[in-house]
Amino acid sequence: MFDYASMFDLTGKTALVVGAGSGIGEASAHGLAAFGARVVCADVNGKAADETAKGIRAAQGKADALQLDLTDPESVRSAVGRVGAPDVLVSTPSVNVRKPVLEITDEEFDRIVELNLKGTFRLVREFGRGMAERGSGSIIAFSSIRGQVVEPGQGIYAATKSGTVQMLRALASEVGPKGVRVNAIAPGVVETPLTAQIKNSPDWYESYAAKSILGRWAQPHEMVGMVVYLASEASSYVTGGFMLVDGGWTAADGRFTPPL
């Protein structure tokens, strides 16, 4: 009989979490460690990665820290040499420039694409090779609701998030026969450093809260359930997925409540 109680158990697994220094990445690192994984906490801010690793160890978990810059190809290759092929790879870093498409400069375009899309590409390419050669693994990268729905000022960011989804789906089709699963998670609005600009504007903040069915923003830890699910055997038949964790943002238009 199948051992249902062990479906989410990550004991003996190694998880590399990129962006673990803050926000969703930090929460994901703690969550994976709580289910038994040894977590390599990676971030462009090496000190922040180390603090997350220390926090996990203080909670009796297993963790190491690693400085990793997704915009630097050599940094990614070096990380592969240090970590090897993890059982789980989680990628969270993103940058945004909220400006109309007609006002975005070439430099701003390149900065958004370089991290959000090309950085994710470098990461899944370099680490995915070893996972495919071994014949097992779970790759999880963060997209966004902006990979599906847009608003003024989010055009280039949305393009990278949609591009990430299609890239991961292609990768899923390529490495699935080799035993590697690949999925994207699409959060709604989450209180992280990336959304600080919105949080600092009360009207903007409240309008976003009202848009979701739940009527509020998410906290980083509310993304962890999906991360652990996709990392574990509980999702053993899930690949090529676009997993919405958006409080119902994309399920309802939210513009008007009819007088029923």
NORWO-V78029 format. One record per backbone hydrogen bond with DSSP energy under -1.0 kcal/mol. NH is the residue of the N-H (numbers start at 1). CO is the residue of the C=O. E is the energy in kcal/mol with one decimal. If there is no record, write none. Layout:
BEGIN
NH/CO/E  NH/CO/E
END
This chain:
BEGIN
4/2/-1.4  6/3/-1.4  7/4/-1.5  9/6/-1.4  10/35/-3.0  13/10/-2.3  15/38/-2.8  16/88/-2.9  17/40/-2.4  18/90/-3.2  19/42/-2.5  20/42/-2.4  22/19/-1.2  26/22/-1.5  27/23/-2.2  28/24/-2.6  29/25/-2.3  30/26/-2.0  31/27/-2.5  32/28/-2.7  33/29/-2.0  34/30/-2.0  36/33/-1.9  37/32/-2.1  38/13/-3.0  39/62/-2.6  40/15/-3.0  41/64/-3.3  42/17/-2.8  43/66/-1.8  46/44/-1.0  49/45/-2.1  50/46/-2.1  51/47/-2.0  52/48/-2.0  53/49/-2.2  54/50/-2.5  55/51/-2.2  56/52/-2.0  57/53/-2.4  58/54/-2.4  60/57/-1.8  61/56/-2.7  64/39/-2.2  66/41/-2.3  68/43/-2.0  72/69/-1.8  76/72/-1.7  77/73/-2.4  78/74/-2.6  79/75/-1.8  80/76/-1.8  81/77/-1.7  82/78/-1.5  83/79/-3.0  84/80/-2.4  87/14/-1.8  88/14/-2.0  89/138/-2.6  90/16/-2.9  91/140/-2.4  92/18/-1.9  99/97/-1.4  103/100/-2.0  109/105/-2.5  110/106/-2.6  111/107/-2.0  112/108/-2.1  113/109/-2.5  114/110/-2.8  115/111/-1.3  116/112/-2.2  117/113/-1.3  118/113/-2.8  121/117/-2.4  122/118/-2.8  123/119/-2.1  124/120/-2.7  125/121/-2.5  126/122/-2.5  127/123/-2.4  128/124/-1.5  129/125/-1.4  131/127/-1.6  132/128/-2.7  133/129/-2.3  134/130/-2.0  135/131/-2.0  136/131/-1.7  138/87/-2.1  139/181/-3.0  140/89/-3.2  141/183/-2.0  142/91/-2.3  143/185/-3.2  145/187/-1.9  147/144/-2.0  148/145/-2.2  149/145/-3.0  154/151/-1.7  158/154/-3.2  159/155/-2.0  160/156/-2.0  161/157/-2.0  162/158/-2.6  163/159/-2.5  164/160/-2.1  165/161/-1.4  166/162/-2.0  167/163/-2.4  168/164/-2.5  169/165/-2.3  170/166/-2.1  171/167/-2.4  172/168/-2.8  173/169/-1.9  174/170/-1.5  175/171/-2.7  176/172/-1.6  178/175/-1.0  179/176/-2.1  180/175/-2.0  181/137/-2.7  183/139/-2.5  184/241/-2.8  185/141/-2.0  186/243/-3.1  188/245/-1.5  191/218/-2.4  192/190/-1.3  195/192/-1.2  196/193/-1.2  199/195/-2.1  200/196/-1.9  201/198/-1.9  205/201/-3.1  206/202/-2.7  207/203/-2.1  208/204/-1.9  209/205/-2.0  210/206/-2.3  213/247/-1.2  214/247/-1.4  218/189/-2.6  222/219/-2.2  223/220/-1.9  227/223/-1.5  228/224/-3.0  229/225/-2.2  230/226/-2.5  231/227/-1.9  232/228/-1.5  234/7/-1.1  235/232/-1.5  236/233/-1.6  238/235/-2.3  240/182/-3.4  243/184/-3.0  245/186/-2.7  249/246/-1.6  251/248/-1.2  252/248/-1.1  260/258/-2.0
END
